[in-house]
Every structure is written in C-alpha cells, then in structure tokens.
Amino acid sequence: MGSFGKVITLTDAAAERLKVIMGRSEMPVVGLRVGVKKGGCAGMEYTMEYASETRPLEEVVEDKGVRILIEPSAILYLLGTEMDYKTEKFVSGFVFKNPNQTSACGCGESVEISPARVSGE
C-alpha cells in the first residue's frame, strides 16, 4: 500500500479540531478510523471512530500531526479526499470534499461515491 499518494488530507481546521477531540478521549487513541458504509438516501455514508489499534491492511495517513487510519474497503472511495471542519450558524462538523463523489442527497448526510480508477488497472 502507500503507492496511491495520500488517500486523505486534512485542512488546518480539521486537524486542529481532531487534536482537541482526540485529546479528550478517555481511552488510548492511536488515530481516527475513517471508512464508508452503505446507507442514507444517496447510497453511502462516511464513518469515523476513535482507533485504539491499527488493523491489518489499513492505510495509515499522517497529516498535520494527526494519524488517520483508512479502512481497506474505503481506500479507493476516499482517494484524493480533503477533510475539513466547518463552523456555521446552526451546525458545525466535518465535511469531506471527495473527487470521487458523483452525487449527494439534499440533507448532506449521504453521498454516492464511485471507486477511484488507479492507473495500471
């Protein structure tokens, strides 16, 4: 692995927010695990959870002092994604800017994502 370049990158806002959140964790945290799952009205949802250990075949990305663990099944869906943190009037949260996203539902909770094409396949 690791031949894709960075699967995911963080904006400064996302990195700072993740450092604060992970610093408050009650359990030891080695990083943030990011994946995708089927669900929502557009077909896919992003998943995030604290990771207490690295699992086999996960892609490990270090960006701006934060370690992100990408689930193996999500690597091609997340390739080239930028994770941001936005604070707006009524809501704040993490936002994924994904070049593989083909559509999203109106509520913004789920997206349709096509796997990235890797050269040589």
Rosetta blueprint (number, residue, H / E / L):
1 M L
2 G L
3 S L
4 F L
5 G L
6 K L
7 V L
8 I E
9 T E
10 L E
11 T L
12 D H
13 A H
14 A H
15 A H
16 E H
17 R H
18 L H
19 K H
20 V H
21 I H
22 M H
23 G H
24 R L
25 S L
26 E L
27 M L
28 P L
29 V L
30 V L
31 G E
32 L E
33 R E
34 V E
35 G E
36 V E
37 K E
38 K E
39 G L
40 G L
41 C L
42 A L
43 G L
44 M E
45 E E
46 Y E
47 T E
48 M E
49 E E
50 Y E
51 A E
52 S L
53 E L
54 T L
55 R L
56 P L
57 L L
58 E L
59 E E
60 V E
61 V E
62 E E
63 D E
64 K L
65 G L
66 V E
67 R E
68 I E
69 L E
70 I E
71 E L
72 P H
73 S H
74 A H
75 I H
76 L H
77 Y H
78 L H
79 L L
80 G L
81 T E
82 E E
83 M E
84 D E
85 Y E
86 K E
87 T E
88 E L
89 K L
90 F L
91 V L
92 S E
93 G E
94 F E
95 V E
96 F E
97 K E
98 N L
99 P L
100 N L
101 Q E
102 T E
103 S E
104 A E
105 C L
106 G L
107 C L
108 G L
109 E L
110 S L
111 V E
112 E E
113 I E
114 S L
115 P L
116 A L
117 R L
118 V L
119 S L
120 G L
121 E L
